[in-house]
């Protein structure tokens, strides 16, 4: 894409520059002395605008990943030498014993060793009802402890945390290429060479038929710019990044760009948990009052 744009705008600009510096040469040859600085400037401006929108979309996607990272707890209450110590989550190590009280987020993944409680795992499993936890059960980082206190031994810290794996999955999906992009990469080398050959042929044909150098030059520039695969170069990668980022922000994990591209073929979705589609919390939707006579005793 950059090759074709550079050739097209460069040709328009250099031609205009030569016309500006040596107008008499073109006038003696009987050619028009039109300049096309605005063509080069407008095309480059539109391409830069597309790049700006692309980087803006990438920034918004990065914000979605930051929101995912913000779900986790910032500190953990670690038991060391029978003393409770609050440490940053990055300092938690394997086999650390961590105390979690009611209402707190579970900082890392691990196995319950003492106490019992119920844990809200809706953000991971979609299950609306809290899950009972007792010694021997596994707990997931970033989920919320509900009723009781318990201690657990850390088994998943750092990059092995469940949330960290989700973030890694989203980042890998954003960096993956859709099948249409891979196909475009395979033909790009030949495509650019073919388009350069076509533009040269276009210039030669128009100049021979009309004898107008300016018209032949601008026709050649038009072919170069129109041949630019802007949709593949800008729209497709941007849509993949924004789609995976927005999905992660709304609790939908997309494995890769190929899965995203094939999603339009989905006709039926089967869900096995009520909480996946509902909030799992009863709320009053409407009410009615009944008027009656009060009994007097």
VEXDREN-2710 file (C-alpha; in Angstrom, 1 decimal):
% VEXDREN-2710
k/r/px/py/pz
1/UNK/0.0/0.0/0.0
2/UNK/2.8/2.4/0.9
3/UNK/4.7/1.7/-2.3
4/UNK/1.7/2.5/-4.5
5/UNK/0.8/5.6/-2.6
6/UNK/4.4/6.9/-2.5
7/UNK/4.7/6.3/-6.3
8/UNK/1.4/8.1/-7.1
9/UNK/1.9/11.1/-4.8
10/UNK/5.6/11.3/-5.6
11/UNK/4.9/11.4/-9.3
12/UNK/2.2/14.1/-9.0
13/UNK/4.4/16.2/-6.7
14/UNK/7.6/15.9/-8.8
15/UNK/5.8/16.6/-12.0
16/UNK/4.3/19.8/-10.5
17/UNK/7.7/20.8/-9.1
18/UNK/9.2/20.5/-12.6
19/UNK/6.4/22.5/-14.1
20/UNK/6.8/25.2/-11.5
21/UNK/10.6/25.5/-12.1
22/UNK/10.6/25.0/-15.9
23/UNK/7.3/26.1/-17.3
24/UNK/8.8/27.3/-20.5
25/UNK/10.0/23.8/-21.4
26/UNK/6.4/22.5/-21.3
27/UNK/5.0/25.5/-23.1
28/UNK/7.5/25.1/-26.0
29/UNK/6.5/21.4/-26.2
30/UNK/2.8/22.3/-26.4
31/UNK/2.0/20.7/-23.0
32/UNK/-0.3/22.2/-20.4
33/UNK/1.4/23.7/-17.4
34/UNK/-1.0/22.6/-14.7
35/UNK/0.3/21.7/-11.3
36/UNK/-1.2/19.1/-8.9
37/UNK/0.3/19.8/-5.5
38/UNK/-3.2/19.6/-4.0
39/UNK/-3.6/16.0/-5.3
40/UNK/-0.5/14.9/-3.6
41/UNK/-1.3/16.8/-0.4
42/UNK/-4.9/15.5/-0.3
43/UNK/-4.0/11.9/-0.8
44/UNK/-1.2/12.0/1.8
45/UNK/-3.6/13.8/4.2
46/UNK/-6.3/11.1/3.8
47/UNK/-3.7/8.3/4.3
48/UNK/-2.4/10.0/7.5
49/UNK/-6.0/10.5/8.7
50/UNK/-6.5/6.7/8.2
51/UNK/-3.3/6.0/10.2
52/UNK/-4.5/8.4/12.9
53/UNK/-7.8/6.6/13.2
54/UNK/-6.0/3.2/13.2
55/UNK/-3.7/4.3/16.1
56/UNK/-6.7/5.8/17.9
57/UNK/-8.6/2.5/17.7
58/UNK/-5.4/0.7/18.9
59/UNK/-5.3/3.0/21.9
60/UNK/-8.9/2.4/22.7
61/UNK/-8.2/-1.4/22.5
62/UNK/-5.3/-1.0/24.9
63/UNK/-7.6/0.8/27.3
64/UNK/-9.9/-2.3/27.2
65/UNK/-6.9/-4.5/28.2
66/UNK/-6.0/-2.0/31.0
67/UNK/-9.6/-2.4/32.2
68/UNK/-9.1/-6.1/32.3
69/UNK/-6.0/-5.7/34.4
70/UNK/-7.8/-3.3/36.7
71/UNK/-10.2/-6.1/37.7
72/UNK/-7.6/-7.9/39.8
73/UNK/-6.8/-7.0/43.4
74/UNK/-3.9/-4.7/44.1
75/UNK/-2.6/-6.3/47.3
76/UNK/-2.8/-9.7/49.1
77/UNK/-3.0/-10.4/52.8
78/UNK/-0.2/-13.0/53.2
79/UNK/0.5/-15.1/56.3
80/UNK/4.2/-15.1/57.1
81/UNK/5.4/-16.4/60.5
82/UNK/1.8/-16.4/61.7
83/UNK/1.5/-12.7/61.0
84/UNK/-0.8/-11.0/58.4
85/UNK/1.1/-8.8/56.0
86/UNK/-0.4/-6.8/53.1
87/UNK/2.0/-7.1/50.1
88/UNK/1.6/-6.0/46.5
89/UNK/0.2/-8.7/44.3
90/UNK/3.4/-8.9/42.3
91/UNK/5.3/-10.0/45.4
92/UNK/3.1/-13.0/46.0
93/UNK/5.0/-16.3/45.4
94/UNK/4.0/-19.9/44.9
95/UNK/2.9/-21.7/48.2
96/UNK/2.2/-18.4/50.0
97/UNK/-0.7/-18.7/52.4
98/UNK/-3.2/-15.9/51.8
99/UNK/-6.2/-14.8/54.0
100/UNK/-9.3/-13.6/52.3
101/UNK/-12.1/-11.9/54.2
102/UNK/-15.8/-11.4/53.2
103/UNK/-16.3/-8.9/50.4
104/UNK/-12.6/-9.0/49.2
105/UNK/-11.3/-10.0/45.8
106/UNK/-9.2/-13.2/45.7
107/UNK/-5.8/-11.9/44.6
108/UNK/-4.4/-15.0/42.9
109/UNK/-5.4/-18.5/42.0
110/UNK/-4.9/-21.2/44.6
111/UNK/-6.3/-24.1/46.7
112/UNK/-8.4/-23.6/49.9
113/UNK/-6.6/-25.0/53.0
114/UNK/-8.7/-23.6/55.9
115/UNK/-12.2/-22.2/56.3
116/UNK/-15.2/-22.1/54.0
117/UNK/-17.1/-19.5/52.1
118/UNK/-19.0/-18.8/48.9
119/UNK/-17.3/-17.1/45.9
120/UNK/-18.9/-15.1/43.1
121/UNK/-17.2/-16.5/39.9
122/UNK/-19.7/-14.8/37.5
123/UNK/-16.9/-12.9/35.7
124/UNK/-15.2/-16.1/34.8
125/UNK/-17.9/-18.8/34.4
126/UNK/-21.0/-16.7/34.0
127/UNK/-22.6/-18.6/36.9
128/UNK/-24.9/-16.2/38.7
129/UNK/-25.0/-18.1/42.0
130/UNK/-22.1/-18.0/44.4
131/UNK/-20.0/-21.2/44.5
132/UNK/-19.3/-22.9/47.8
133/UNK/-15.6/-23.3/48.7
134/UNK/-14.1/-25.5/51.3
135/UNK/-10.7/-27.1/51.9
136/UNK/-9.4/-28.7/48.7
137/UNK/-11.4/-26.6/46.3
138/UNK/-9.7/-24.3/43.8
139/UNK/-10.2/-20.5/43.8
140/UNK/-9.7/-18.2/40.8
141/UNK/-7.9/-14.8/41.0
142/UNK/-10.0/-11.7/40.6
143/UNK/-13.2/-13.4/41.8
144/UNK/-15.1/-12.1/44.8
145/UNK/-15.4/-13.7/48.2
146/UNK/-18.9/-13.5/49.6
147/UNK/-19.8/-14.8/53.1
148/UNK/-16.9/-16.2/55.1
149/UNK/-13.2/-16.0/55.6
150/UNK/-10.8/-18.7/54.4
151/UNK/-7.1/-19.3/53.8
152/UNK/-5.7/-20.7/50.6
153/UNK/-2.3/-21.6/49.2
154/UNK/-1.2/-19.7/46.1
155/UNK/-0.7/-21.9/43.1
156/UNK/-1.1/-19.5/40.2
157/UNK/0.8/-16.2/40.4
158/UNK/2.3/-13.7/37.9
159/UNK/1.8/-14.8/34.3
160/UNK/0.1/-18.0/35.4
161/UNK/-2.8/-16.1/36.9
162/UNK/-6.2/-16.7/35.2
163/UNK/-6.6/-13.0/34.4
164/UNK/-3.1/-12.7/33.0
165/UNK/-3.8/-15.6/30.7
166/UNK/-7.0/-13.8/29.5
167/UNK/-5.0/-10.6/28.7
168/UNK/-2.3/-12.7/26.9
169/UNK/-5.1/-14.4/24.9
170/UNK/-6.6/-11.0/23.9
171/UNK/-3.2/-9.6/22.9
172/UNK/-2.3/-12.7/20.8
173/UNK/-5.7/-12.4/19.1
174/UNK/-5.1/-8.8/18.2
175/UNK/-1.8/-9.7/16.7
176/UNK/-3.2/-12.5/14.6
177/UNK/-4.0/-12.2/10.9
178/UNK/-7.4/-12.9/9.4
179/UNK/-7.4/-15.4/6.5
180/UNK/-8.1/-12.6/4.0
181/UNK/-4.9/-10.8/5.3
182/UNK/-2.8/-13.9/4.9
183/UNK/-4.1/-14.2/1.3
184/UNK/-3.3/-10.6/0.6
185/UNK/0.2/-11.0/2.0
186/UNK/0.8/-13.9/-0.5
187/UNK/-0.2/-11.9/-3.5
188/UNK/1.1/-8.5/-2.5
189/UNK/4.5/-8.9/-4.0
190/UNK/3.1/-9.8/-7.4
191/UNK/0.2/-7.3/-7.1
192/UNK/2.5/-4.3/-6.6
193/UNK/4.7/-5.3/-9.6
194/UNK/1.7/-5.9/-11.7
195/UNK/0.2/-2.5/-10.8
196/UNK/3.4/-0.7/-11.6
197/UNK/3.5/-2.4/-15.0
198/UNK/-0.1/-1.4/-15.6
199/UNK/0.5/2.2/-14.7
200/UNK/3.4/2.5/-17.1
201/UNK/1.3/0.9/-19.8
202/UNK/-1.5/3.3/-19.0
203/UNK/0.9/6.3/-19.4
204/UNK/2.3/5.1/-22.7
205/UNK/-1.2/4.4/-24.2
206/UNK/-2.7/7.7/-23.1
207/UNK/0.3/9.7/-24.3
208/UNK/0.4/7.9/-27.7
209/UNK/-3.4/8.4/-28.2
210/UNK/-3.7/12.0/-27.0
211/UNK/-0.2/13.4/-27.1
212/UNK/-1.1/15.1/-23.8
213/UNK/1.7/14.6/-21.4
214/UNK/-0.2/16.1/-18.4
215/UNK/-3.3/14.0/-19.0
216/UNK/-1.2/10.8/-19.4
217/UNK/0.7/11.6/-16.2
218/UNK/-2.5/12.3/-14.1
219/UNK/-4.1/9.1/-15.5
220/UNK/-1.1/7.1/-14.4
221/UNK/-1.2/8.7/-10.9
222/UNK/-4.9/7.9/-10.6
223/UNK/-4.3/4.2/-11.4
224/UNK/-1.6/4.0/-8.8
225/UNK/-3.7/5.6/-6.1
226/UNK/-6.9/3.7/-6.9
227/UNK/-5.0/0.4/-7.0
228/UNK/-3.9/0.9/-3.3
229/UNK/-5.5/-1.8/-1.2
230/UNK/-6.5/0.6/1.6
231/UNK/-9.3/-1.7/2.8
232/UNK/-6.8/-4.5/3.6
233/UNK/-4.1/-2.2/4.7
234/UNK/-6.1/-0.1/7.2
235/UNK/-9.7/-1.4/7.7
236/UNK/-9.0/-5.1/8.2
237/UNK/-6.3/-4.9/10.9
238/UNK/-8.1/-2.1/12.7
239/UNK/-11.4/-4.1/12.8
240/UNK/-9.6/-7.1/14.2
241/UNK/-8.0/-5.1/17.0
242/UNK/-11.1/-3.2/17.9
243/UNK/-13.3/-6.3/17.7
244/UNK/-11.2/-8.4/20.0
245/UNK/-10.7/-5.5/22.4
246/UNK/-14.3/-4.6/22.6
247/UNK/-15.2/-8.3/23.0
248/UNK/-12.8/-8.6/26.0
249/UNK/-14.2/-5.5/27.5
250/UNK/-17.7/-7.0/27.4
251/UNK/-16.6/-10.5/28.6
252/UNK/-16.3/-12.1/25.2
253/UNK/-13.0/-13.8/24.5
254/UNK/-12.1/-14.2/20.8
255/UNK/-9.4/-16.7/20.1
256/UNK/-7.9/-15.2/17.0
257/UNK/-8.7/-13.2/13.9
258/UNK/-9.8/-16.3/12.0
259/UNK/-12.5/-17.0/14.6
260/UNK/-13.7/-13.3/14.3
261/UNK/-13.9/-13.5/10.5
262/UNK/-15.9/-16.7/10.7
263/UNK/-18.3/-15.4/13.3
264/UNK/-20.7/-14.0/10.6
265/UNK/-21.6/-17.6/9.7
266/UNK/-23.0/-18.3/13.2
267/UNK/-26.7/-19.0/13.1
268/UNK/-27.3/-20.6/16.5
269/UNK/-25.8/-20.0/19.9
270/UNK/-26.3/-22.6/22.7
271/UNK/-25.9/-21.4/26.3
272/UNK/-25.9/-23.7/29.3
273/UNK/-26.0/-21.1/32.1
274/UNK/-28.8/-18.7/33.0
275/UNK/-26.3/-16.1/34.3
276/UNK/-24.7/-15.9/30.8
277/UNK/-27.7/-14.0/29.5
278/UNK/-29.1/-12.5/32.7
279/UNK/-27.7/-10.7/35.7
280/UNK/-28.7/-13.5/38.0
281/UNK/-30.1/-11.0/40.5
282/UNK/-33.8/-10.6/41.0
283/UNK/-35.1/-7.1/40.6
284/UNK/-38.6/-5.5/40.8
285/UNK/-39.9/-4.8/37.3
286/UNK/-43.4/-3.6/38.2
287/UNK/-45.9/-3.7/41.0
288/UNK/-49.6/-3.3/41.6
289/UNK/-51.6/-2.1/44.6
290/UNK/-54.9/-3.7/45.7
291/UNK/-57.5/-1.5/47.3
292/UNK/-59.8/-3.2/49.8
293/UNK/-61.8/-2.5/52.9
294/UNK/-60.1/-2.8/56.3
295/UNK/-61.6/-5.2/58.8
296/UNK/-62.6/-3.4/62.0
297/UNK/-62.7/-5.5/65.2
END
